[in-house]
C-alpha cells in the first residue's frame, strides 16, 4: 500500500508554507525518523521527518514551492514490492494553490490507483516505537541535551508521536530532589496556568482609550544610561571560575527582567480582550538579528534558572534562529 505524506502544520495558525528543499530523492530508501524535506514558514524553517519506512516513490511538490496548503499531499512512499513507476504515475495532481511553483509536477490519472493508507500528517515527528534504535527529538532539544551532557535515549518524549522536545530535556536535567527555587521561596505559585482576571466597566474603558491613544497619538520615549560597573565586575569574576561557559551581559539582563516580573506580578500579564491573563512564570523574549529579519526566541521560566543555564539556552536558541531552525516548542 502506498503511504501518503502530507504538508504538516508547524503551528496552530499555519495555513500554508514553502517547501524549501527535498533531502531525499525519488527512489531513495526512507526509514522512520529520516529527515526528508525542509518546510519554511514566516517564523522558522523546520525539518520534516517520516514516520513510516519505505521507498520515496513520488514527489508531488517541487523545491521552492510556496503557499503549499497544510494537509495537502506532497509525497508518496512505496512499501516493499510495490511498483514505484505505477505509484508515481497514479499520484494525484498538485492542488491549485501551488500554482506559484517554478516547475509544477505533472501527474496523470490512469489505471487503478494502488491502495493507500494515510499516515496522519505523515511527517511531523516519528515515533520512537517505529525504530527503537533512533531517538526522535527536536533540533532545540538535541542542542540543549548536548550542552548539558544528557543522553537523549534516557529521556521520555512528550511531543507528537513520542518526540523529545525542549520541555522534556529541561525536566530531565533538573536534579531529582531539587531545593526550592528562589521563585518558590518568594511564594510564587508552582502552576504555570495563567490566572484570568475579569474586567469591570471602568477597566474596559481605560483599555479602549489607551489603545486608541497608542494608535492615533504621536509618542516619544525616554531612555536612561545605567552604570554597570558592579555587574561587569561580577561577570568577570564568574567567568574566571566557570569552565567552558562565558556569561554575557545579556544573560544578566534576562535574569534581572525575569526576577522583576516575578516581584511585580501585575506587570507579568497579557491582554485577553475581555480579561487580563496574569502569568505564573517569567518568559523573556530576546531579539536575535538575522539576515533580512528578526527572530525573538523565548527563555521560559527564566526566574527559576541560573545564569549558566540561561547562557547555554540562549546560545542554543540564537544558533537555531540564525539557522532558521527554531521550532514552535
N, C-alpha and C positions, 0 to 999 in steps of 0.2 A: 504494500500500500504506500503510495506517495505521501510524504509528510509535508504539509503546507507550513510555511513560515510567514508570519505577518509583521507588519510595521508595529513596533512596540510603542506604548505610551510611556514616556520617560518622566512625566509629571502629571498631576491631576488636571492641569489646564492645557496640556499639549493636544493640539488637533492635527498637526502635520509636522513634518520635519524633512531634513535634507539627508539623503543617503550619500555621505561624503566619499566613501570608497568601500570596495569589496576586498576582504582579506583572504577569501577563498575563491578559487576558480571553478568553473563547471568541470566536473569530473574528479574534483578533489575529495578525498575521504574526510568526513566530518565526524568527530566524536562529541559526546555530550560535554559541554563546557568549553568547546573550542570557540574562539572569537572569529566570527565570520564577516563582520562588517562594522563600520563606524557610522553612527547616526548623529547629526548635528541639529541642535535647536538654537533659539536665540540666547540661551543661557549656558549651554555646555555641549561638549562632544562626548558621547558615550560609546563604549564598546558593546556590541551585540553578541551574546553567547547563544549557541544552540543548546537545546535541552533534549535533543534526540540525536542518535547516530545514524549515519548513512553516507550516501554519496551525493554531493551537490549536483542536482540534475538540471536545474534551470534558475537563471537569474532574471526576474521579471521587471527589475528596475535598474537602470543604468547608473554608473557612478556619476555623482554630481546632480542627480535628480533632486529638484526642490519641490516643496509642497506635496510630499507624499503623504496621503491621509493615514492617520492612525488606524490600525486593524486592516489595512489593505494588504493583499498578497504580494510579497516581494521576492520569494524564492521557494524552491521545492527541493526536498531531499528524496532520494530513492533508497529503498531498502535493498538488502542483498537479493540478487537475482532479478531485479526489475530492469526493464529496458529504458536506459537513460534517454535515448532518442525519442521514444514514444511519450515519455513524461514531458519532455521539453516541447514536443510538437503539440500536445494537447493542453498545454498550460493556458489559462485564460488570459485575455488581453489586459494590459495595464489599464488602470482606471483613468478616466478623462482628466482628472485633476493633475495628472502627471504630464500634461501637455508641454510643460516647460523644460522637458528633458532635451539635452543637446542631441541625443540619439535615442529615439523611442525603441522599445523592444518589440519587434513584430511577433505575433503569435496567431496561428490559425487553428480553428476548431475543426478537427477531422477525426472520424472514428470515435469509438467509445473511450472516454477518459478512464484511466485506471482509478480504482477506488482510493480515496484519500482519507486521511484521518487528521483532523485539525489538532494542533498541539498548543492550544491557547494562543498566546502571542508568540509562542514558539521560540522566543529569543530573549526575553527579559533577563532571566537568570536560570541557570541549570541546577538541577537537584543533585546534592551530594550522593544520593542513593543511586543515581543513574551510573555513576562511575566513582566508586569509593576511593580510588587512587588519586583523584583530583579534587582539591579543595576549591569550592566556589566562593569567591569573595570579591567585593567591590574594590576598585583601584585604591580608593582612600583607605579602606580597611587594611589592605595589604601594606600601604605605606606606614600607617600608624603601627601595625604589628611589627614591621621590620625595624622601625625606630626604637620600639620598646623591647625588642628581642623576644617576641611572642611566637609560639608555634600555632599557626592557623588550624592545623589538623586537630588541635585540642580544644577548639572553640566551637560552640554550637551556634549556628546561624539562625537569625530570626527574620531574615529578609525573604523575598519571594522564592519559593522552592528551596528553602534552606540556605540561601545565600548569606554569607557573613557580611555584615555591614558595619559601619563605623560604631554604632551603639554597642554591638556585640564585643568588639575589640576593647572599647573603653571599659566595659564591665569586666572583661577578663583581666585587664591589667590592674584593676583595683585590688588591694590586699583583702584577703577573706574576712579578716576581723579588723576593719579599719577604725581608727579612733575617730570620734565625732569631728566633723569638719568645722571650720570657723563659721560656716553658714548655719549649721545646726546649733552650735554653741550660742549663736546670736538669736536663736529662737525661730529661724526660718523654717517653714513647713517643708516636709520631705516630699510631698506630692508635687508633680510638675504640672498638674492640671490648673489652668488659669481660673481665677475667681471672677465670676460675672457680676458686675455692678450695674444694676438697672439705673436709668437716668430719669430724673424728675423733669418737670416742665422747664424750670429755670436753667438746668444744665444743658438741655437740648437747645434752648435759645442761645445760650452762651456759645455752644459749639457751632451753631449755624452762623452766628455773627463773626466769630473768629475765622471760620473757614472763608466766609465772604471777604473779610479784610485781607486775608492772606492771598487770595486770588486776584483782588482788584486794586489793592493799595500798594504803592511802591514801598519797599523795605530797605533798610540799611542795617548792617551788622557790625557789632563792636568786637574787637579782638584784644587780647592782652598777651604780654610776654611773661613767661614763667621762668624763674631761676631753678634749674635742675641740678645744682651743684651736689647736693646730698644724694640725689638719685644716681647721678653719674658715678659718684664715689662708691655707693653701694653696689652698683652694677660692675664696676671694675673689680671690686673685692670678690664678688660672687663668681665672676668669670675666671678669676685666678685660681679658684678652688674647684671648679666644675670640669670634669673630664669629657671632652668631646662636645660640649654644649656651650653656645655663646648666647647669653640673654641679651636681647636688644631693648632699646628704649621703648620701642613699640610694644614689647611684651609687658613692660611695666604699666604702660598706659591702658592696655586691655584689662589687666588685673585691677587697676585703680577704678576704671569705669564700672567693672562688674561689682566691686565692693560698694561703690557709690549707689548703684541701683539696688543692691541688697539693703543698704541702710536707709534709702529713701524709696520705699516700695511704690509710692504714688507716681513716681517718675518711670517706673518699670511697667508700663501699661500700653495697651493698644486700643485704638478706637474701633468699636464694633457696630457703628451705625445707630443703634438704639440702646447701646450699652457700652461699658468700658470693661476690657479684659485686663485684670491685674495679674501679671505673670509671677510665677513662683521661682524661676531661676533667671540668671542674668546671661542672656545670649548676646554676644558682642560681634557685630559685623565689621569686617576690616576691608577697606578698598585695596584691590590689587590691580595695578595698571597692566594691561596687555596691549599688544599692537592692535590699534583700531577700536579699543573699547575698555571696559572696566568691569571686573567681577568683584563681588563682595561676599567672600566665604564667611561663615559664621563659626565662632568659637562657642560651643554650647556649654552652659553652666560654668562659665569662666570663674564665677565667685568661689567655686569649690576646687579649683585646680591650682597647682603651684606654678611658679614662673617657668620651671624647667619643662613641665608638661605643656603649658601654653606655648612655649617656644617651639617645641617639637611639632605640635599640632599645626601651628601657624606656618612653619616651613613646609610641612606636607601639603597643606591646603594651598599655599601660594604656588608651589610647584604644579599642582593639579590645575590651578587656574591658568597659569601661563601655558600649560599644555592643552588647555581647553578640555580637561578630563574631569571637571567637577561633576559630582552626582547629586541628585536631589536629597539623598540621606545626609 
